[in-house]
Amino acid sequence: MTRIPSREEILNWISENPTLTSKRDIARAFGIKGAARIELKKVLKELEADGHLRKRRKTYRDPEGLPPVSVLQILAPDADGDLFAKPLEWQGEGKAPVILVVTKASDPALGAGDRVLARLTKVSGESHEYEARLIRKIGHNPLRILGIYRKGHEGGRIVPIDKGQDKEWRVAESAAHGAKDGELVEAEQAGPKGRLGLPSARIVSRLGDPSAPRAVSLIAIHQHGIPDQFPDAVIAEADKAKPAPLGKREDLRDLPLITIDPADARDHDDAVYAHADDDPKNPGGHVVWVAIADVAHYVTPGSELDREARKRGNSTYFPDRVVPMLPDRLSGDLCSLHEGVARPVIAVRMVLDAQGAKIAHRFTRAMMQSKASLHYGEVQAAVDGAPNDRTQPWLSAVIEPLYAAYRATKHARETRQPLDLDLPERRIELDEDGKVTSVAFRERLDAHRLIEEFMVLANVCAAEELIAKKSPLLFRVHEEPNPDKLESLRDVAEASGLTLAKGQVLRTRHLNALLKAAAGTENAEQINMATLRSMTQAYYSPENFGHFGLALRNYAHFTSPIRRYSDLIVHRALISAHRWGKDGLSDWDIENLEDTAKLISDTERRSMVAERDTTDRYLAAYLSERMGNEFAARISGIAKFGAFARLEETGADGLIPVRTLGREFFHFDADAQTLTGEHSGLTLALGQSVTVRLSETDPLTGGLILELLSVEDTPLPRSGGPRRGKGSPKRKLAKSRVKGKKTARKVTRKRRG
């Protein structure tokens, strides 16, 4: 006779296997078949009646439902041409629900057998139970080619734009996708490579004019050598990954952790929760939880996934796409803290006093279940008195306590005095064709500052924890400014009638005093830009040199392991230090820590340059339709060959060539960052308000040529018209792209410290 498991055995099984909780799963686990299933059902009913199973089921995914983000397999179109899919993670007892795939014009072509990651919406009154919106295709890995299509008699060929490839690809007429001669196209290998002749490819996307906005990020990817194609072995390893079990993890699934991200976020790697501290020894204090996706569980040392992630170093973000550090199966699914789905995390519980100073912390390897995936705007609106249906249920219990804790941290921040630059971040909006529809500056909300502050706190805790445990780790280092650059900043400040403390050890509070004195004046932007230029570049190091900008002695990146390899190393260090498992730091990790630090510091800079160049190209394409228009701008950089001006409307930087300023000679003062006319006395300096005319754009390079019309509302004095000089503005434009890198504004990313 089949033995029926005890109530305790069943509850233990459910605790250890959060994704296998249906009756069928339990029966299979204990070898229960036939009539014995009736006895099992009675035991489950008893557990439900006693409240044990019901209480636990609140924290597990409903086995008769599907998570909001699921992996699907596309089925063949039906007679009406509709596309349906089957869920690959269905765990219910009955027939899998019917899922209709709702596609957009911009979605890639889908065929029977394709595997996709999709966002599901439950529907009623239809012949199908769910509707799916494509997030991205996964699990297939054909070789991709980016190049110029050259039409021939029977099809054509593709000439790759990658300098590292000189082999052309043959395209059959039926696989040309209507491409025209000279178009930039993306193609994939169309079969095994033959021994003779050109290899075959099929065009999967027509990108049109190589200088068009939609092609910009692809060109940057190839130009800067950013790996955007995962090797087959990496994809295969990711596809084999399974949801993590509870095991010995701390169960935090009842804790109302929520994610707060941009509205268009593709993944969720951090969740937060806060409440008032009930410890009488900490009156007015707060407890803040930060839970971070446990990527280390899936990406283990020495694996194919690990080697590829280390090579990439980080994800790279463009206005129209992301080049991820990890394959979609992990970054968009198993490692992403989706609402209502159990996910493994490494979490830190931080105790703050009434003034926001951290007085204690504790790390744990746990399992959580996000109660809501919210975005910054709706969270801020809820606190400001306009909650919606998504934020209302969590307003008093979760959102308001988070803001209360954040308000407390503002006191601690004021004491610490991190550098407080006021540099707005641009947001480029694209339509479905990849054309820029608008360029605006992101609004800075308290919701943004709240998350950033809690992430900084969690990063500090990680560094302090590992230092205390004498563990190897990677620090995020930001060294003090170079003395020469500080002198240049002092010159700029003095020219604006301001002063920067001298003759003492420079602290961020001294810089903040300068920034505060400039705030609200015509020199504010000039002082902010000059202060930014005086800073050194942050980097990763196994040695701790502190973080000057954040005014922190100990700092390590811990909060974004989905998109930064540095954070994955810190996670492994925490796992090893706490003996949470065998997936911590390997001997190889430790021996090569310095090399890893240099590699990922380099890949970070590579991504920043690619992102900046892409933004410049998008802006140049956007402004190309406004040639001859006049714009308000500010001088953002000074060089021997001219001045750079930033357009106030879009934040785009353009070059005012010195040869266009008149026939007189202009003296360049590198220390004061000025250009001064020998006869007219015209002086161009950082931060000046100017009016310019857009005279030339080059979308391929992202360069703009500007004509100076007035300075501080005073028309430009002329000394006989443009003087002769070598090279046209167009030639100077290419030169400025190289020489002007030091004066170009850094494009900041969210949560990058």
GUBARO-896789 format. One record per residue (C-alpha): x, y, z. Coordinates in steps of 0.5 Angstrom, whole numbers, plus 2048, in hexadecimal, padded with zeros to 3 digits. Layout:
residues N
XYZ/...
end
This chain:
residues 753
800800800/8038077FE/80580B804/801812805/806817807/80581B80E/80382280E/809824811/80D82180B/808824806/80982B809/81182A809/810828801/80C82E800/811832803/817830800/81482F7F9/8108367F8/80F8357F1/80C82E7F1/80682E7F6/80082B7F2/7FD8257F4/8008217EE/8078247F0/8078217F7/80481B7F5/80A81A7F0/80F81C7F5/80C8167FA/80B8117F5/8038117F6/7FF80E7F1/7F880C7EF/7F380B7F5/7F880E7FA/7F78157F7/7F08157FA/7F4814801/7F981A7FF/7F381E7FD/7F081D804/7F781F808/7F7825803/7F0827805/7F282680C/7F882B80C/7F3830808/7EE83080D/7F3831813/7F6837810/7FD83480F/7FC833807/7F8839806/7FD83E80A/80383B806/7FF83B7FF/7FF843800/8078437FF/80783E7F9/80583F7F2/7FE83C7F1/7FF8367ED/7F98377E9/7FB83D7E6/8018407E2/8068457E5/80684C7E2/80C84B7DE/80D8447DB/8118407D6/80C83E7D0/80D8397CA/80A83C7C3/8058387C0/8038377B9/7FE83D7B6/7F783A7B6/7F283B7B0/7F18427B2/7F88447B2/7F88457BA/7FE8437BD/7FE83F7C4/80383C7C9/8048377CE/8078397D5/80D8357D6/80C8367DE/8058347DF/8048307E5/7FD82F7E6/7F98287E6/7F482A7E0/7F682C7D9/7FA8327D8/7F78387D7/7F683B7D0/7FB8417CE/7FA8467C9/8008497C6/7FE8517C5/8048537C0/80685A7BF/80985D7B8/81085E7BB/8108577BE/8148527BA/81184C7B6/80F8467BA/80E83F7B8/80C8387BA/8118367BF/81483D7C1/81583E7C9/8138457CB/8138487D2/80C84C7D2/8088507D7/80184D7D8/7FB8507DA/7F584C7DC/7EF84D7D8/7E784B7D9/7E284A7D4/7E68477CF/7E88407CC/7EF8417CF/7F18427D6/7F78477D5/7FA84C7D0/80184C7CF/8068527CD/80D8517CB/8128537CF/81884F7CB/8198497C7/81E8447CB/82183D7CA/82383E7C3/82A8417C1/82B8417BA/8328457B8/83084D7B6/8338517B1/8328597B1/83485C7AA/83285F7A3/82E85C79E/83085C797/82B85A792/82C85578D/829851787/82684B78C/82684E793/82C852795/83285279A/8338557A1/83A8597A2/83B8597AA/83D85F7AD/84185C7B2/84885D7B1/84A8567B3/8468537AE/8488537A7/84384D7A4/83D84F7A1/83684B7A1/83284979C/82A84A79C/825847798/82084B795/81B847799/81F84979F/82085179E/81A8537A2/81985879C/81F85C79E/822861799/829862797/82D86679C/8298657A2/82B8637A9/82985C7AA/8298577B0/8298507AE/82A8497B0/82E8437AE/82983F7A9/82C8387AA/8338357AB/8398387A8/83B8357A1/8428337A0/842837799/83F83E797/83B84379C/8388417A2/8308427A2/82C8477A6/8258497A7/8238507A8/81F8517AF/81F8587AF/82085E7AA/8238647AE/8228697A8/82786E7A7/82E86D7AB/82D8747AE/8268737B0/8258737B8/82386C7B8/8298697B6/82D86E7BB/82E8697C0/8308637BC/8358677B9/8388697C0/8378627C2/83C85F7BC/8408667BD/8428657C4/84385D7C4/83D85C7C9/83B8547C9/8348547C7/83484D7C5/8348477CA/8378417C8/83383B7C7/8368377CE/83483D7D2/82D83D7CF/82D8367D0/82F8377D7/82A83C7D9/8248387D6/8268327DB/8258377E1/81F8357E5/81C8397EB/8208397F1/81D8357F7/81C8387FE/820833801/824836807/82283D805/81F84280A/817842807/81684A806/810848802/80B84B807/80F852807/80C857803/8128597FE/81085D7F8/81485F7F2/8158667F0/8188677E9/81786C7E3/81086A7DF/8148677D9/8198637DE/81A85C7DA/81D8597E1/81C8597E8/8228587EC/82085B7F3/81A85C7F8/8198607FE/815860804/81586480A/812865811/812869818/81786581C/813862822/81A862827/81986782D/82086882D/81F86B826/81A870826/818873820/81C86E81C/81B86A816/81C864813/81E86380B/81E85D807/82285D801/8218567FD/8268557F7/82584F7F1/8298497F3/82D8497EC/8328457F0/82E83F7F0/82D83F7E9/8348417E6/83983D7EA/84183E7EA/84483B7E3/83D83A7E0/83C83C7D9/8378417DB/83D8447E0/8428447DB/83D8487D6/83B84D7DC/84284E7DE/8448507D6/83E8557D6/83F8587DC/83885B7DC/83285C7D8/8328627D3/82C8677D3/82986A7CD/82386E7CB/8208687C7/8248627CA/82885F7CF/82E85A7CE/82D8567D5/8338537D9/82E84D7DA/82A8497D5/82284B7D5/8218447D9/8248477DF/82484F7DE/81D84F7DC/81A8497DF/81D8457E5/82284A7E8/81C8507E7/8188517ED/8118517EA/80B8527ED/80884C7F1/80D8477EF/8128447F4/8198467F3/8208457F6/82384B7F9/82984D7FE/826852802/828857808/82485A80D/827861810/825864816/82586C816/82487181C/81F87681C/82587B818/826875813/82D873815/82E86C814/82F86881B/82E861819/82D85C813/82C855811/82D85180B/82984B809/829846803/821846802/81B8457FE/81684A7FD/81084C7F9/80F8537F6/8088557F8/80885B7F2/80C85D7ED/80B8657ED/80F86B7E9/8118717EC/80C8767E9/8068727EC/80A8717F3/80B8787F3/80487A7F1/8018757F6/8058797FC/8038807F9/7FC87E7FA/7FA87B7F3/7FB8737F4/7F886E7EF/7F58677EF/7FD8647EF/7FF8697F5/7F986A7F9/7FA8637FC/8018647FE/80186B800/80086B808/803865809/809865804/80A86C801/809871806/80E86D80B/81386D805/813875805/81387580C/81987280C/81C876806/81A87C80A/81F87A810/82587880B/82587F809/827881810/82D87C80F/82E87E808/82F88680A/83488480F/83888080A/838885805/8388817FE/83A8857F8/8338887F6/8348897EF/82E88C7EB/82E8897E4/8288877E1/8278807DD/8258807D6/81F87B7D4/81F87A7CC/8188777CA/8178737C4/8118717C0/81086A7BD/81586B7B7/81B86E7BB/81A8757BA/81B87A7BF/81487D7C1/8168817C7/81C8837CB/81B8857D2/81F8857D9/81C8807DE/8198837E4/81C8817EB/81787F7F0/81887D7F7/8168767F5/81D8767F1/8218797F7/81D8747FB/82086E7F7/8268707F6/8278727FE/82586B800/82A8687FA/83086C7FD/82E86A804/82E862802/8358637FE/838866804/835860808/83885B803/83F85E804/83F85F80B/83D85880C/842855807/84885980B/846857811/84685080F/84D85180C/84A84E805/84D8507FE/8488557FA/84885A7F5/8478617F8/8448677F4/84986C7F4/8498747F3/84F8777F4/85087F7F6/8518847F1/8578857ED/85B88B7F0/85C88F7E9/85488E7E8/8528917EE/8568977ED/8538977E6/84C8977EA/84F89C7EF/8508A17E9/8498A07E6/8468A17ED/84A8A87ED/8488AA7E7/8418A97E9/8428AD7EF/8428A77F4/8478A37F8/84989C7F9/84D89B800/85589A7FF/85A898803/856892807/85588B805/84F88C800/848888802/8428887FE/83F88D803/843892800/8418917F9/83A8917FC/83B8977FF/83D89A7F8/8378977F4/83289A7F9/8358A17F8/8348A07F1/82D89D7F1/8288A17EE/82D8A67EB/82F8A77E3/8368A37E5/83289D7E8/8338987E2/83A89B7E1/83C8997E8/8398927E8/83C8907E1/8438937E4/84288F7EA/8408887E6/8478897E2/84B88A7E8/8498837EA/84D87C7E9/84A8767E5/8478717EA/84A86A7EA/84A8637ED/84F8617F1/85185B7F6/8548617FA/8508667FE/85286D7FD/84B8707FF/8458737FB/84787B7FA/84087D7F7/83C8797FC/84087B802/840874804/846870806/844869805/8408687FE/83E8627FA/8398607F4/83485B7F7/82D85D7F4/82E85C7ED/8308557EB/82C8547E5/8308597E1/83685A7E5/83C8557E6/83F8587EC/8388577F0/8388507EE/83F84F7F1/83D8537F7/83784E7F8/83C8487F7/84084B7FD/83A84C801/838845800/83F842802/840847808/83984480B/83A83D808/83483D805/8368387FF/83B8367FA/83983B7F5/83E8407F9/8448437F6/84983E7F3/85083E7F4/8518407ED/84C8467EE/8518487F4/8578477F0/85584B7EA/8518517EE/8568567EC/8558547E5/84E8547E5/84E85B7E8/85185E7E2/84D85A7DD/84785C7E0/8498637E1/84B8637DA/8448607D7/8408657DB/84486B7D8/8438687D1/83C8687D3/83B86F7D5/83F8717CF/83A86D7CA/8348707CE/8378777CD/8388767C6/8328737C4/82E8797C8/83287E7C4/83087A7BD/82987A7BF/8298817C1/82C8837BA/82787F7B6/8228837BA/82488A7B9/8268887B2/81F88B7B0/8208917B4/8268947B0/82789B7B0/82389C7B6/8258A07BC/82689D7C3/8278A07CA/82E89C7CD/83389D7D2/83B89C7D1/83C8957D3/8448947D1/8498987CF/84F8967CA/8548997C6/8508977C0/84A89A7C2/84489A7C7/83F8957C9/8388977CA/8328937CD/82B8947CB/8278967D0/8218927CD/82488C7CC/82B88B7CF/82E88A7C9/83588D7C8/8388907C2/83E8937C0/83F89B7BE/84689A7BA/84B8A07BC/84C8A17B4/8448A47B4/8458A97BA/8498AE7B5/84F8AF7B2/8538B17B8/8578AC7BC/8548A97C3/8588A87C9/8578A17CC/8588A17D4/85889A7D6/85889C7DE/8528A17DD/84F89D7D8/84D8A37D3/84E8A57CC/8508AD7CB/8508B17C5/8568B57C4/8538BB7C1/84C8BB7C3/84D8B87CA/8478B37C9/8488AE7CF/8458A77CF/8448A47D5/84189E7D9/83A89F7DA/8388A57D6/8318A67D3/8328A67CC/82D8A67C6/82F8A17C0/82D89F7B9/82D8987B7/8318987B1/8338907B0/83288A7B2/8358837B1/83187D7B4/8368787B2/83B87B7B7/83687F7BC/8398857BA/83688C7BA/8398937B7/8368997BA/8378A07B8/8388A57BE/8338AB7BE/8338AE7C5/8368AE7CB/8328B07D2/82D8B37CD/8328B77CA/8338B67C2/83A8B37C0/83F8B97BE/8428B87B7/8498B97B5/8488B97AE/8458B27AD/8478AB7AD/84F8AA7AD/8528A57A9/85489F7AC/8568987AA/8508937A9/8498947A9/8448947AF/84288D7AC/84A88B7AD/84A88E7B4/84488A7B6/8488847B5/84E8867B9/8498897BE/8468827C0/84D8807C2/8508867C5/8498887C9/8498817CD/84B8847D3/84688A7D3/8408867D1/83B8857D6/83B87E7D9/83487B7D8/8328787DF/82E8727E0/8298707E6/82C86D7EC/83486E7E9/8388707EF/
end
